[in-house]
């Protein structure tokens, strides 16, 4: 399965879990897959790696959309405190890497 498909499946599971009130940390596996896709796509965009420009562009835009949508779902279900927690977790993950 390609990285975009894996990310889409994981993203859908995250959105559903969050809307059902599950704790984000309990969905770590799916969250990591989505973050890996988002971060990997952003890194490829910055590095100028252009194997297939159209596919790269589509993946990059999808990664940005996923990040925005995830923040929106968290905002709707957890409010500003949830978004702050999400952003803190993202920062911690980036620092670990």
C-alpha positions in Angstrom: 0.0 0.0 0.0 1.4 3.4 -0.9 2.0 6.1 1.8 -0.9 8.2 0.8 -3.4 5.3 1.1 -2.0 4.3 4.5 -2.2 7.9 5.7 -5.8 8.2 4.5 -6.9 5.0 6.3 -5.2 6.1 9.5 -6.6 9.7 9.2 -10.1 8.4 8.8 -9.7 6.2 11.9 -8.3 9.2 13.8 -11.2 11.4 12.9 -13.7 8.8 13.9 -12.0 8.0 17.1 -11.7 11.7 18.1 -15.4 12.3 17.3 -16.3 9.3 19.5 -14.3 10.9 22.3 -11.3 8.6 22.4 -8.1 10.0 23.8 -5.6 10.9 21.1 -2.8 9.1 22.9 -4.9 5.9 22.7 -4.8 6.2 18.9 -1.0 6.5 18.7 -0.5 4.1 15.9 -2.8 5.9 13.5 -1.5 9.2 14.7 2.1 8.2 14.0 1.2 7.0 10.5 -0.5 10.3 9.7 2.4 12.3 11.2 4.9 10.2 9.2 3.1 11.0 6.0 2.6 14.7 6.8 6.2 15.2 7.9 7.7 13.0 5.1 5.7 14.9 2.5 6.7 18.3 3.8 10.4 17.2 4.0 10.3 16.0 0.4 8.7 19.3 -0.7 11.5 21.3 1.1 14.3 19.1 -0.3 13.1 19.6 -3.8 12.8 15.9 -4.5 10.7 15.9 -7.6 10.4 12.3 -8.8 6.8 12.9 -10.1 5.9 16.6 -9.6 2.2 16.1 -9.9 2.1 13.2 -7.4 4.4 15.1 -5.1 2.2 18.2 -5.3 -1.0 16.2 -4.6 0.6 14.4 -1.7 1.9 17.7 -0.2 -1.6 19.4 -0.5 -3.2 16.3 1.0 -0.8 16.4 3.9 -1.6 20.1 4.6 -5.3 19.3 4.4 -5.0 16.4 6.8 -3.2 18.6 9.3 -5.9 21.3 9.1 -8.7 18.9 9.3 -7.3 17.1 12.2 -6.9 20.4 14.1 -10.5 21.3 13.1 -11.9 17.9 14.4 -9.9 18.4 17.7 -11.2 21.9 18.0 -14.8 20.8 17.5 -14.6 17.9 19.9 -12.0 19.1 22.5 -11.9 22.9 22.1 -8.9 25.1 22.4 -7.3 22.9 25.2 -7.4 19.9 22.9 -5.8 21.9 20.0 -3.1 23.1 22.4 -2.4 19.5 23.5 -2.3 18.4 19.9 0.2 21.1 19.0 2.3 20.3 22.1 2.4 16.6 21.1 3.4 17.6 17.5 6.3 19.7 18.8 7.5 17.0 21.1 7.4 14.4 18.3 9.4 16.8 16.0 12.0 17.4 18.8 12.4 13.6 19.3 13.0 13.1 15.6 
